[in-house]
Amino acid sequence: MPLKIKQIEYFLPKKILTNQELRKKYSNWDIKSIEKKTGVKKRHIASEKQTAYDLSLVACKKLLFKNKSKNIDAILYCSQSPDYIMPSNSFLLHKDLKLKKDVFTLDFSHGCSGYIYSLVIADALIKSKQAENILLVNADTYSKFINKKDKSTRVLFGDGAAATLIENNPKSLGIIDSIIETYGKGFDSFWIPSGGMRNKGNENIVSKDRSGNERSLDNIHMDGFAVWSFINAYVPKQINTLLRRNNLNKNDVDLFIFHQASQFTLDSIIKSLKLNRNKTFINIENKGNTVSATIPIAIKDAVNKKKLKRGSLILLSGFGIGLSYGSVLMKF
């Protein structure tokens, strides 16, 4: 009962924030240096009343319209910016897509490894005969969590949503192997201190770090060096382990698609693994880091640019908040 990625569609907000705009507004920011490290020149930003759910609904409608199908029996919705504390976004999606009643729904709050988790959960649902046609949704609007005076996050993240149609296809090899690991010690390397039940009532207290970045307790707090150190230390080892235990080497893989964390991070991983850049796909320049949506968006773009075709052996790897990291080896 192999899993197949049948199709991916994505949707980005119309509003675009460019580095030129940021340079005009914050003359003390070294945009040229920042752009070199992040690899981002512009990013899409949701409007004030536009939520991650709104973006995902458009992406899902595009996907289902093209496939002329509403025979969905499971929704896996990955987001850290849901519309409500309760209920979860998958129930809203079930309502608005007018799906049948016998649909398995699951929402989970994962960031940059979220697409890997989505695929592994979908694979388990198919193999356990719980579902045949699964809708994966990866959507976030991190811009709503970012302090406008925090250059470390504002220059990096963009908003967006991706929808993936997964099917049980006997002719597909699907997921060959996967590894998912967790490093909870680093949970506060990337987090929002308030908004849950632990810290309430102090959201408006603003602090400033040594680089001059301002944040309140309901903003994203990112220790960029700590996150990069974690990724650099663990992700290449995980990928090498995945290849080794399947008796493969890097040249056997047709395309590596990593979470689009930043250009600096991607360069570090490529260098550590000693990869040929032609075997990787990077599209962070005009979209920014769209969290768990980066990998499906990159897959879609790679197909459109003829860098990826059916039957290709691909290795997908996501890493970040949690801290979490996961990799999947599969036939596309």
C-alpha positions as CSV (number, residue, x, y, z in Angstrom):
1,M,0.0,0.0,0.0
2,P,2.5,2.7,-1.2
3,L,2.0,6.4,-0.7
4,K,2.1,8.7,-3.8
5,I,2.3,12.4,-3.9
6,K,-0.4,12.9,-6.6
7,Q,-0.3,16.7,-6.8
8,I,0.7,19.9,-4.9
9,E,-0.8,23.4,-5.1
10,Y,0.2,26.4,-3.0
11,F,-1.1,29.9,-2.4
12,L,0.9,33.0,-1.3
13,P,-0.6,36.4,-0.2
14,K,-0.7,39.2,-2.7
15,K,1.2,41.6,-0.5
16,I,5.0,41.5,-1.1
17,L,7.6,43.0,1.3
18,T,10.9,43.6,-0.5
19,N,14.3,44.3,0.9
20,Q,14.3,47.7,-0.7
21,E,11.2,48.6,1.4
22,L,12.9,47.4,4.5
23,R,16.1,49.4,3.7
24,K,14.0,52.6,3.3
25,K,12.3,52.1,6.6
26,Y,15.3,50.9,8.7
27,S,18.4,52.7,7.4
28,N,20.5,51.2,10.2
29,W,19.8,47.6,9.0
30,D,22.7,46.2,6.9
31,I,20.3,44.8,4.3
32,K,23.0,43.7,1.9
33,S,24.7,41.6,4.5
34,I,21.4,40.2,5.8
35,E,20.3,39.3,2.2
36,K,23.5,37.4,1.7
37,K,23.0,35.3,4.8
38,T,19.2,34.7,4.4
39,G,19.1,34.4,0.7
40,V,15.8,36.2,0.8
41,K,15.1,39.3,-1.4
42,K,11.3,39.4,-0.9
43,R,8.6,37.6,0.9
44,H,4.8,37.4,0.8
45,I,2.9,38.8,3.8
46,A,-0.7,38.1,4.8
47,S,-2.9,41.1,5.2
48,E,-4.2,42.1,8.7
49,K,-7.4,40.0,8.5
50,Q,-5.9,37.2,6.3
51,T,-5.2,34.0,8.3
52,A,-3.2,30.9,7.5
53,Y,-6.5,29.1,7.1
54,D,-7.6,31.6,4.5
55,L,-4.5,30.9,2.5
56,S,-4.9,27.1,2.9
57,L,-8.5,27.2,1.8
58,V,-7.5,28.8,-1.6
59,A,-4.7,26.2,-2.0
60,C,-7.0,23.3,-1.2
61,K,-9.7,24.5,-3.6
62,K,-7.1,24.9,-6.4
63,L,-5.9,21.3,-5.7
64,L,-9.3,19.7,-5.6
65,F,-10.6,21.6,-8.6
66,K,-7.7,20.4,-10.7
67,N,-8.2,16.8,-9.5
68,K,-12.0,17.0,-9.8
69,S,-12.1,15.1,-6.5
70,K,-13.8,15.4,-3.2
71,N,-13.1,11.8,-2.3
72,I,-11.0,12.8,0.7
73,D,-11.0,10.5,3.7
74,A,-8.4,12.2,5.9
75,I,-7.2,15.7,6.5
76,L,-3.8,16.3,8.1
77,Y,-3.4,20.0,9.0
78,C,-0.1,21.3,10.1
79,S,0.0,24.9,11.4
80,Q,1.3,27.0,14.3
81,S,-1.0,29.9,13.5
82,P,-4.5,28.4,13.7
83,D,-7.7,30.5,13.5
84,Y,-8.8,29.5,17.0
85,I,-7.5,27.8,20.1
86,M,-10.4,25.5,19.5
87,P,-11.7,24.0,17.3
88,S,-8.8,23.0,15.0
89,N,-8.5,24.3,11.4
90,S,-9.2,20.9,9.9
91,F,-12.8,21.1,11.0
92,L,-13.2,24.5,9.3
93,L,-11.7,23.0,6.2
94,H,-14.0,20.0,6.3
95,K,-17.0,22.4,6.5
96,D,-15.9,24.8,3.7
97,L,-14.9,22.0,1.3
98,K,-18.2,20.3,2.0
99,L,-16.6,16.9,2.5
100,K,-18.3,13.7,3.5
101,K,-18.7,12.7,7.1
102,D,-16.4,9.8,7.3
103,V,-13.2,11.8,7.2
104,F,-10.3,11.3,9.7
105,T,-9.0,14.8,10.8
106,L,-5.8,15.6,12.7
107,D,-4.2,19.0,13.4
108,F,-0.7,19.3,14.8
109,S,1.5,22.2,15.8
110,H,4.8,21.6,14.1
111,G,7.0,24.1,12.3
112,C,9.8,23.4,9.8
113,S,9.7,19.6,10.1
114,G,6.0,19.6,9.6
115,Y,5.9,18.3,6.1
116,I,8.0,15.3,7.0
117,Y,5.7,14.5,9.8
118,S,2.7,14.9,7.5
119,L,4.1,12.4,5.0
120,V,5.0,9.9,7.7
121,I,1.5,10.1,9.3
122,A,-0.1,9.8,5.9
123,D,1.9,6.7,5.2
124,A,0.8,5.2,8.5
125,L,-2.8,5.9,7.8
126,I,-2.6,4.3,4.4
127,K,-0.8,1.2,5.6
128,S,-3.2,0.8,8.5
129,K,-6.1,1.1,6.0
130,Q,-7.5,4.1,7.7
131,A,-7.4,6.2,4.5
132,E,-6.9,6.1,0.8
133,N,-6.9,9.7,-0.3
134,I,-5.4,12.2,2.1
135,L,-5.3,16.0,2.1
136,L,-2.1,17.4,3.6
137,V,-2.2,21.1,4.5
138,N,0.8,23.1,5.6
139,A,0.1,26.7,6.3
140,D,1.4,29.5,8.5
141,T,1.4,33.3,8.9
142,Y,4.5,33.9,11.0
143,S,4.4,37.6,10.1
144,K,1.7,38.0,12.7
145,F,4.1,36.8,15.4
146,I,7.1,39.0,14.4
147,N,8.0,42.3,15.9
148,K,8.5,44.8,13.1
149,K,11.7,45.9,14.7
150,D,13.2,42.4,14.9
151,K,15.4,42.2,11.8
152,S,16.5,38.6,12.6
153,T,13.0,37.2,11.9
154,R,11.4,39.9,9.8
155,V,13.9,39.6,6.9
156,L,13.6,35.8,6.8
157,F,10.0,34.6,7.1
158,G,7.2,34.8,4.6
159,D,3.6,33.6,4.8
160,G,2.1,30.8,2.7
161,A,0.1,27.6,2.4
162,A,0.6,24.4,0.5
163,A,-1.9,21.6,-0.1
164,T,-0.8,18.1,-1.1
165,L,-3.0,15.3,-2.4
166,I,-1.8,11.9,-1.2
167,E,-3.2,8.7,-2.6
168,N,-2.7,5.0,-2.1
169,N,-1.1,3.9,-5.3
170,P,0.0,0.2,-5.8
171,K,2.3,1.3,-8.7
172,S,4.3,3.7,-6.5
173,L,7.2,2.8,-4.3
174,G,6.3,5.6,-2.0
175,I,8.3,6.2,1.2
176,I,11.3,3.9,1.2
177,D,12.5,4.9,4.7
178,S,12.3,7.8,7.1
179,I,14.0,9.1,10.3
180,I,12.4,11.5,12.7
181,E,14.2,12.8,15.8
182,T,13.7,15.3,18.5
183,Y,16.0,17.7,20.5
184,G,13.7,19.1,23.2
185,K,16.6,20.7,25.1
186,G,16.7,23.4,22.6
187,F,13.0,24.2,22.8
188,D,13.6,27.9,23.7
189,S,16.0,28.5,20.8
190,F,12.9,29.4,18.8
191,W,9.7,30.1,20.6
192,I,6.9,32.4,21.6
193,P,7.0,32.8,25.4
194,S,3.4,33.8,25.9
195,G,0.0,32.9,24.3
196,G,-0.4,29.5,26.0
197,M,-1.4,28.7,29.5
198,R,2.1,29.1,31.1
199,N,2.6,32.9,30.7
200,K,-0.5,35.1,30.6
201,G,-0.9,38.8,31.1
202,N,2.7,40.0,30.3
203,E,2.5,40.0,26.6
204,N,3.2,43.8,26.2
205,I,6.6,43.8,27.9
206,V,9.2,44.6,25.2
207,S,12.8,43.7,25.5
208,K,15.8,44.4,23.3
209,D,18.7,42.1,22.5
210,R,22.4,42.9,22.0
211,S,21.8,43.4,18.2
212,G,19.0,45.9,18.9
213,N,16.1,43.5,17.9
214,E,13.0,44.3,19.8
215,R,10.5,41.7,20.9
216,S,7.5,41.3,23.2
217,L,6.6,38.0,24.9
218,D,4.0,37.3,22.2
219,N,6.5,37.7,19.4
220,I,8.8,35.0,18.0
221,H,12.2,34.8,19.9
222,M,14.9,33.3,17.8
223,D,18.4,32.4,18.8
224,G,19.6,32.1,15.2
225,F,23.1,30.8,16.1
226,A,21.7,28.1,18.4
227,V,19.2,26.9,15.8
228,W,21.9,26.8,13.1
229,S,24.3,25.0,15.4
230,F,21.7,22.3,16.1
231,I,20.9,21.9,12.4
232,N,24.6,21.7,11.5
233,A,25.4,19.2,14.2
234,Y,22.5,16.8,13.6
235,V,20.8,17.0,10.2
236,P,23.8,15.9,8.0
237,K,24.3,12.9,10.3
238,Q,20.7,11.9,10.0
239,I,20.7,12.1,6.3
240,N,23.9,10.0,6.1
241,T,22.4,7.4,8.4
242,L,19.3,7.3,6.2
243,L,21.3,6.7,3.1
244,R,23.7,4.2,4.7
245,R,21.0,2.0,6.1
246,N,19.4,1.8,2.6
247,N,22.7,1.0,0.9
248,L,22.7,4.2,-1.0
249,N,25.2,7.0,-1.6
250,K,24.5,10.6,-2.4
251,N,24.9,10.1,-6.1
252,D,22.0,7.6,-6.1
253,V,19.6,10.4,-5.1
254,D,18.2,12.4,-7.9
255,L,17.2,15.5,-5.9
256,F,17.7,16.7,-2.3
257,I,15.0,19.1,-1.1
258,F,15.7,20.7,2.3
259,H,13.5,23.0,4.4
260,Q,14.3,26.5,3.1
261,A,15.6,27.8,6.4
262,S,18.1,30.3,5.1
263,Q,20.8,30.4,2.5
264,F,23.4,30.2,5.2
265,T,21.9,27.1,6.6
266,L,21.4,25.5,3.2
267,D,25.0,26.2,2.3
268,S,26.2,24.6,5.5
269,I,24.2,21.4,4.9
270,I,25.3,21.2,1.3
271,K,29.0,21.7,2.3
272,S,28.8,19.2,5.2
273,L,27.2,16.5,3.0
274,K,29.6,17.4,0.1
275,L,26.7,17.6,-2.3
276,N,26.7,18.7,-5.9
277,R,24.5,21.8,-5.9
278,N,22.8,20.5,-9.1
279,K,21.3,17.8,-6.9
280,T,19.6,20.4,-4.7
281,F,16.7,22.8,-5.2
282,I,16.6,26.2,-3.6
283,N,13.7,28.7,-4.0
284,I,14.0,30.9,-0.9
285,E,14.9,34.1,-2.8
286,N,11.4,35.2,-3.7
287,K,9.3,33.5,-1.0
288,G,11.3,33.5,2.2
289,N,11.0,30.8,4.9
290,T,7.4,29.7,4.8
291,V,7.9,27.2,7.7
292,S,6.3,23.7,7.0
293,A,5.1,24.8,3.6
294,T,8.7,25.3,2.2
295,I,9.2,21.7,1.2
296,P,5.9,21.1,-0.7
297,I,6.3,24.6,-2.3
298,A,9.8,23.6,-3.4
299,I,8.6,20.3,-4.8
300,K,6.0,22.0,-6.8
301,D,8.5,24.6,-8.1
302,A,11.0,21.9,-8.9
303,V,8.4,20.0,-11.0
304,N,7.4,23.3,-12.8
305,K,11.1,24.0,-13.6
306,K,11.6,20.4,-14.8
307,K,14.2,19.7,-12.0
308,L,12.0,16.9,-10.7
309,K,10.1,14.2,-12.6
310,R,8.0,11.1,-11.8
311,G,10.0,8.1,-10.6
312,S,12.9,10.3,-9.3
313,L,14.5,9.2,-6.0
314,I,14.2,12.2,-3.7
315,L,15.4,12.9,-0.1
316,L,13.3,15.5,1.8
317,S,14.6,16.9,5.1
318,G,12.9,19.4,7.5
319,F,14.3,20.8,10.7
320,G,13.6,23.6,13.2
321,I,11.2,24.5,16.0
322,G,11.0,22.0,18.8
323,L,13.7,21.4,18.1
324,S,12.9,18.7,15.6
325,Y,14.4,17.2,12.5
326,G,13.2,14.5,10.1
327,S,14.2,13.1,6.7
328,V,12.3,11.0,4.2
329,L,13.6,8.9,1.3
330,M,11.0,8.3,-1.3
331,K,10.1,7.8,-5.0
332,F,8.3,10.8,-6.3
